[in-house]
Amino acid sequence: SITESLSEETSYILNLLLPDVTANEWRSVTWVPVAAKIAARLSAKVFLGEPLCRNEEWLTLSITYTADGFQAARTLRRWPPFLRRLVHAVSPEFGQLQRKIVDARRIIEPEVAQRKRARRDELRAGGKPHKPADAIEWMDEHAKDEPYDITLAQMALAFAAIHTTSGMITSLLWELTANPAFIDDLRKEIVDVIAEDGGWKKTSLYKMRLLDSCMKEAQRMHVIGAFSMTRRVTAPVILSDGTHLAAGTHVAIPTWHMKDPDFYGPDAARFDGRRFLDRREQPGSEHRWQFVTTSPEHLGFGHGQHACPGRFFASNEIKIAMAHLLLKYDWKFEGEPPLKSLRDSEWMPDPEAKIWVRKREPEIEL
């Protein structure tokens, strides 16, 4: 299954990224780059499959393309719309992005061509073609022979997945390290679920309800930006309170209300990993407060027709990563937890922030 495959890949990734961490002593780790590499590698496992998911050039390219893409977007936003084509043409940032796309084609297209040759040969031999469970195959199947750019599609997937997933893993690990009272209960839940299921099953992740609640709470406490659901009005509209929005108006929903004490209670500014687990236990609210469920009160993934379509995969990826991080390692801060800074309306973790880690013996084999 994809779940089991991702768990196996997580074991490989952590052994690769944290090779010097032992049970004998605490080690200081600059965490944000590690989280980005975890997200990039797990995403590549599903998006590209083997062997490309372990191609170091692709992994580095996918991470830097994401970071460079956000920086290029910030550059464009500083200029009025009528000048942006010119800025795009002369800015070195955009030339760098184009070179990364050329490099990505050199990596991805030979693998796609090889798969097509293998499929053709298997059909000629009267066999059933092998179809890896990855996005290359899914895209090819859904394209139904219509032309599309597989490289740009993969770059878009990486752009959407790496930054957000690594940020979520970082936010959750920060909060749990700062609030360690939740960690033992999370470990017990993970162990109990995997033992009950006899290993990783598709349903195992759904059963990790406390972990799901902690994820949603960390997302509430660490929103990606100061605004959500940024849109441009395409035709004049009058809102229910009589406010008139002209065509071309830019609108957005501020995210401050995700810490609104009127809705979340007097402890709204404090991390409570059980907050959404308790809400799910109320009659009729079983599904309303899951991590992947959107609502006007929780805009972590947006809301409505254009809510983040990748949130279901991200949820699974984060749960698997956190299961390994919590069962195989202990975590602590030296001093206060790292702060985030607001940059062009986006909350960014400190890329130099340190966390201390040491190995522990997991209660169950993952």
Secondary structure, 3 states (H helix, E strand, C coil): CHHHHHHHHHHHHHHHHCCCCCCCCCEEEEHHHHHHHHHHHHHHHHHCCCCHHHCHHHHHHHHHHHHHHHHHHHHHHCCCHHHHHHHHHHCHHHHHHHHHHHHHHHHHHHHHHHHHHHHHHHHHCCCCCCCCCCHHHHHHHHHCCCCCCHHHHHHHHHHHHHHHHHHHHHHHHHHHHHCHHHHHHHHHHHHHHHHHHCCCCCCHHHHCHHHHHHHHHHHHHCCCECEEEEEECCCCEECCCCCEECCCCEEEEECHHHHCHHHHCCCCCCCCCCHHHHHHCCCCCCCCCCCCCCECCECCCCCHHHCCCCHHHHHHHHHHHHHHHHHHEEEECCCCCCCEEEECCEEEECCCCEEEEEECCCCCCC
